Amino acid sequence: MGAGFIWYVLYTPLAITADAIVQVPRGASIVSAIDSIDARLSLSSPKLIKLAARITARVSGKGLQAGSYTFHRGDTQMDVLRTLF
């Protein structure tokens, strides 16, 4: 995978036409949280987002934040990552 492709995937707007609310329960793993988000938002590359989330967690030293999240039309997969951490 080239850097251009990764950038394209992370910064392409989500394919949603209206606001979507996703609940991430306390204690959820990164994989289960991304799976829940993917089920609601139809991420274009959930495997890449899971990898990026793992890297973000390791580099930032932050854990996944449980809670209810609202995603809006025009949000990108990068916005999903920023919201979760």
Secondary structure as the mmCIF struct_conf table of DSSP 4:
data_model
#
loop_
_struct_conf.conf_type_id
_struct_conf.id
_struct_conf.beg_label_comp_id
_struct_conf.beg_label_asym_id
_struct_conf.beg_label_seq_id
_struct_conf.end_label_comp_id
_struct_conf.end_label_asym_id
_struct_conf.end_label_seq_id
HELX_RH_AL_P HELX_RH_AL_P1 ALA A 3 TYR A 11
BEND BEND1 THR A 12 THR A 12
STRN STRN1 PRO A 13 PRO A 13
HELX_LH_PP_P HELX_LH_PP_P1 LEU A 14 LEU A 14
BEND BEND2 ALA A 15 ALA A 15
BEND BEND3 THR A 17 ALA A 18
STRN STRN2 ALA A 20 VAL A 24
TURN_TY1_P TURN_TY1_P1 ARG A 26 GLY A 27
HELX_RH_AL_P HELX_RH_AL_P2 ILE A 30 LEU A 41
BEND BEND4 SER A 44 SER A 44
HELX_RH_AL_P HELX_RH_AL_P3 PRO A 46 SER A 60
HELX_LH_PP_P HELX_LH_PP_P2 LYS A 62 ALA A 66
STRN STRN3 GLY A 67 PHE A 71
TURN_TY1_P TURN_TY1_P2 ARG A 73 GLY A 74
STRN STRN4 THR A 76 THR A 76
HELX_RH_AL_P HELX_RH_AL_P4 GLN A 77 LEU A 84
#
